[in-house]
């Protein structure tokens, strides 16, 4: 009888352990998804900034300024 009670307790503890590992795996996947979302949001702001920078360089270039001077101006390098 003692063998049966040990089996029941060990199988119950194993079941709990499997549920704990499953929950930990799901938690890790959820954390990874949140991290990827945060990275994507950061990249979106960088994309917007680079687009406005490129527009600035193109506008300054249209006035007949060289590319290097246009980049310097758009970086805050001062008046042309």
N, CA, C and O of each residue as an XYZ file, in Angstrom:
320
protein
N       0.795     -1.188      0.000
C       0.000      0.000      0.000
C       0.847      1.267      0.000
O       0.459      2.294     -0.557
N       1.979      1.175      0.618
C       2.852      2.338      0.657
C       3.387      2.668     -0.741
O       3.619      3.837     -1.052
N       3.585      1.641     -1.593
C       4.052      1.885     -2.948
C       3.014      2.654     -3.750
O       3.368      3.552     -4.515
N       1.748      2.321     -3.590
C       0.700      3.026     -4.321
C       0.609      4.486     -3.897
O       0.450      5.367     -4.741
N       0.707      4.743     -2.625
C       0.604      6.124     -2.170
C       1.802      6.941     -2.648
O       1.665      8.125     -2.957
N       2.979      6.308     -2.710
C       4.141      7.027     -3.232
C       3.969      7.319     -4.719
O       4.348      8.393     -5.185
N       3.407      6.386     -5.458
C       3.184      6.614     -6.889
C       2.213      7.760     -7.116
O       2.433      8.600     -7.988
N       1.165      7.797     -6.355
C       0.177      8.860     -6.526
C       0.782     10.217     -6.212
O       0.556     11.188     -6.934
N       1.543     10.283     -5.142
C       2.129     11.569     -4.786
C       3.191     11.982     -5.798
O       3.306     13.162     -6.128
N       3.971     11.016     -6.297
C       5.000     11.376     -7.264
C       4.371     11.749     -8.604
O       4.847     12.668     -9.270
N       3.326     11.062     -9.004
C       2.699     11.413    -10.270
C       2.011     12.770    -10.166
O       1.982     13.533    -11.131
N       1.463     13.064     -8.999
C       0.845     14.373     -8.812
C       1.904     15.470     -8.820
O       1.711     16.534     -9.410
N       3.006     15.200     -8.169
C       4.080     16.196     -8.152
C       4.701     16.345     -9.540
O       5.084     17.446     -9.933
N       4.801     15.245    -10.279
C       5.310     15.333    -11.647
C       4.366     16.143    -12.525
O       4.806     16.943    -13.350
N       3.086     15.936    -12.345
C       2.092     16.676    -13.107
C       2.204     18.173    -12.814
O       2.157     19.001    -13.724
N       2.351     18.504    -11.539
C       2.495     19.912    -11.159
C       3.773     20.487    -11.753
O       3.803     21.626    -12.219
N       4.832     19.675    -11.729
C       6.102     20.117    -12.298
C       5.974     20.357    -13.796
O       6.512     21.341    -14.305
N       5.275     19.481    -14.511
C       5.069     19.675    -15.948
C       4.256     20.937    -16.221
O       4.552     21.679    -17.157
N       3.235     21.179    -15.408
C       2.453     22.404    -15.579
C       3.309     23.638    -15.311
O       3.173     24.653    -15.994
N       4.179     23.552    -14.328
C       5.062     24.685    -14.016
C       6.015     24.959    -15.170
O       6.218     26.112    -15.551
N       6.605     23.895    -15.731
C       7.495     24.084    -16.872
C       6.733     24.615    -18.086
O       7.253     25.453    -18.823
N       5.526     24.143    -18.297
C       4.714     24.648    -19.408
C       4.382     26.110    -19.241
O       4.444     26.886    -20.194
N       4.026     26.488    -18.017
C       3.717     27.895    -17.758
C       4.957     28.757    -17.918
O       4.875     29.875    -18.428
N       6.100     28.251    -17.487
C       7.345     29.004    -17.643
C       7.689     29.181    -19.122
O       8.157     30.243    -19.531
N       7.457     28.144    -19.914
C       7.710     28.247    -21.358
C       6.798     29.258    -22.023
O       7.237     30.042    -22.865
N       5.532     29.239    -21.646
C       4.611     30.226    -22.206
C       4.980     31.626    -21.772
O       4.891     32.569    -22.558
N       5.391     31.767    -20.531
C       5.813     33.074    -20.040
C       7.028     33.587    -20.787
O       7.106     34.774    -21.106
N       7.977     32.706    -21.070
C       9.176     33.104    -21.809
C       8.815     33.518    -23.230
O       9.362     34.487    -23.756
N       7.908     32.796    -23.842
C       7.480     33.169    -25.202
C       6.751     34.498    -25.210
O       6.928     35.308    -26.119
N       5.931     34.720    -24.194
C       5.233     36.001    -24.087
C       6.198     37.145    -23.886
O       6.031     38.208    -24.483
N       7.203     36.948    -23.057
C       8.213     37.973    -22.827
C       8.991     38.259    -24.103
O       9.292     39.416    -24.397
N       9.318     37.227    -24.856
C      10.029     37.416    -26.123
C       9.167     38.188    -27.115
O       9.680     39.031    -27.851
N       7.875     37.915    -27.144
C       6.982     38.641    -28.048
C       6.900     40.114    -27.669
O       6.888     40.982    -28.541
N       6.843     40.397    -26.377
C       6.794     41.786    -25.928
C       8.104     42.502    -26.271
O       8.090     43.667    -26.667
N       9.227     41.809    -26.120
C      10.515     42.406    -26.458
C      10.600     42.714    -27.948
O      11.093     43.775    -28.332
N      10.130     41.807    -28.785
C      10.137     42.056    -30.233
C       9.236     43.222    -30.605
O       9.564     43.999    -31.502
N       8.120     43.349    -29.932
C       7.232     44.482    -30.181
C       7.910     45.787    -29.801
O       7.799     46.775    -30.527
N       8.603     45.806    -28.683
C       9.311     47.014    -28.260
C      10.398     47.394    -29.255
O      10.579     48.573    -29.561
N      11.125     46.397    -29.761
C      12.160     46.663    -30.765
C      11.545     47.225    -32.039
O      12.091     48.152    -32.638
N      10.418     46.672    -32.452
C       9.750     47.152    -33.665
C       9.297     48.600    -33.494
O       9.409     49.396    -34.426
N       8.794     48.944    -32.329
C       8.377     50.325    -32.092
C       9.566     51.277    -32.113
O       9.453     52.395    -32.616
N      10.695     50.852    -31.577
C      11.897     51.692    -31.617
C      12.373     51.887    -33.054
O      12.769     52.988    -33.436
N      12.335     50.834    -33.838
C      12.762     50.947    -35.235
C      11.833     51.847    -36.038
O      12.273     52.517    -36.972
N      10.559     51.867    -35.683
C       9.619     52.730    -36.395
C       9.975     54.197    -36.191
O       9.913     54.977    -37.141
N      10.343     54.589    -34.981
C      10.709     55.982    -34.739
C      11.997     56.341    -35.467
O      12.143     57.464    -35.948
N      12.932     55.399    -35.552
C      14.169     55.649    -36.299
C      13.860     55.823    -37.774
O      14.474     56.649    -38.450
N      12.909     55.047    -38.273
C      12.518     55.157    -39.681
C      11.936     56.532    -39.972
O      12.255     57.143    -40.992
N      11.079     57.022    -39.073
C      10.492     58.353    -39.268
C      11.568     59.432    -39.258
O      11.533     60.353    -40.075
N      12.514     59.324    -38.347
C      13.570     60.315    -38.246
C      14.451     60.317    -39.490
O      14.816     61.381    -39.990
N      14.793     59.142    -39.987
C      15.642     59.073    -41.178
C      14.905     59.587    -42.413
O      15.517     60.173    -43.307
N      13.603     59.369    -42.461
C      12.830     59.873    -43.600
C      12.822     61.405    -43.612
O      12.987     62.024    -44.663
N      12.629     62.007    -42.442
C      12.637     63.474    -42.390
C      14.040     64.021    -42.668
O      14.177     65.084    -43.272
N      15.085     63.302    -42.232
C      16.458     63.729    -42.515
C      16.728     63.686    -44.014
O      17.318     64.613    -44.568
N      16.297     62.611    -44.671
C      16.501     62.506    -46.118
C      15.757     63.602    -46.869
O      16.262     64.131    -47.860
N      14.564     63.942    -46.404
C      13.818     65.028    -47.029
C      14.550     66.355    -46.867
O      14.580     67.170    -47.789
N      15.137     66.569    -45.700
C      15.901     67.787    -45.458
C      17.094     67.874    -46.403
O      17.351     68.923    -46.994
N      17.816     66.776    -46.542
C      18.986     66.764    -47.417
C      18.569     67.031    -48.861
O      19.237     67.789    -49.565
N      17.475     66.419    -49.308
C      17.010     66.643    -50.683
C      16.610     68.097    -50.904
O      16.919     68.667    -51.950
N      15.929     68.706    -49.936
C      15.527     70.112    -50.073
C      16.733     71.037    -50.153
O      16.760     71.958    -50.969
N      17.713     70.797    -49.319
C      18.901     71.658    -49.310
C      19.702     71.440    -50.585
O      20.283     72.389    -51.113
N      19.745     70.222    -51.085
C      20.469     69.944    -52.325
C      19.839     70.657    -53.511
O      20.546     71.058    -54.435
N      18.526     70.820    -53.500
C      17.842     71.486    -54.607
C      18.263     72.941    -54.739
O      18.145     73.535    -55.810
N      18.755     73.510    -53.647
C      19.184     74.910    -53.709
C      20.611     75.039    -54.245
O      21.161     76.140    -54.268
N      21.215     73.932    -54.676
C      22.521     73.975    -55.321
C      23.680     73.741    -54.382
O      24.825     74.010    -54.747
N      23.427     73.261    -53.210
C      24.479     72.989    -52.237
C      24.967     71.549    -52.421
O      24.196     70.681    -52.831
N      26.242     71.293    -52.119
C      26.785     69.935    -52.251
C      26.149     69.003    -51.210
O      25.557     69.442    -50.224
N      26.296     67.719    -51.469
C      25.695     66.717    -50.589
C      26.290     66.797    -49.187
O      25.565     66.743    -48.194
N      27.604     66.925    -49.111
C      28.242     66.964    -47.788
C      27.810     68.197    -47.002
O      27.609     68.109    -45.790
N      27.663     69.332    -47.656
C      27.208     70.542    -46.969
C      25.748     70.401    -46.550
O      25.355     70.889    -45.490
N      24.943     69.735    -47.378
C      23.536     69.520    -47.048
C      23.398     68.612    -45.825
O      22.571     68.864    -44.949
N      24.209     67.558    -45.770
C      24.189     66.651    -44.621
C      24.624     67.379    -43.363
O      24.038     67.198    -42.296
N      25.650     68.199    -43.491
C      26.123     68.969    -42.338
C      25.050     69.935    -41.845
O      24.846     70.086    -40.640
N      24.379     70.577    -42.766
C      23.316     71.517    -42.394
C      22.167     70.790    -41.693
O      21.668     71.267    -40.673
N      21.747     69.650    -42.223
C      20.628     68.907    -41.642
C      20.991     68.272    -40.304
O      20.107     67.948    -39.511
N      22.290     68.090    -40.048
C      22.731     67.592    -38.755
C      22.835     68.702    -37.720
O      23.173     68.453    -36.563
N      22.545     69.917    -38.138
C      22.616     71.037    -37.200
C      23.956     71.745    -37.282
O      24.396     72.357    -36.309
N      24.603     71.667    -38.425
C      25.932     72.241    -38.599
C      25.962     73.742    -38.771
O      27.039     74.324    -38.898
N      24.831     74.372    -38.779
C      24.833     75.833    -38.876
C      24.357     76.318    -40.229
O      23.913     75.527    -41.061
N      24.451     77.622    -40.448
C      23.935     78.205    -41.706
C      24.784     77.821    -42.908
O      25.963     77.491    -42.785
N      24.157     77.875    -44.058
C      24.864     77.541    -45.292
C      25.523     78.777    -45.741
O      26.196     78.779    -46.771
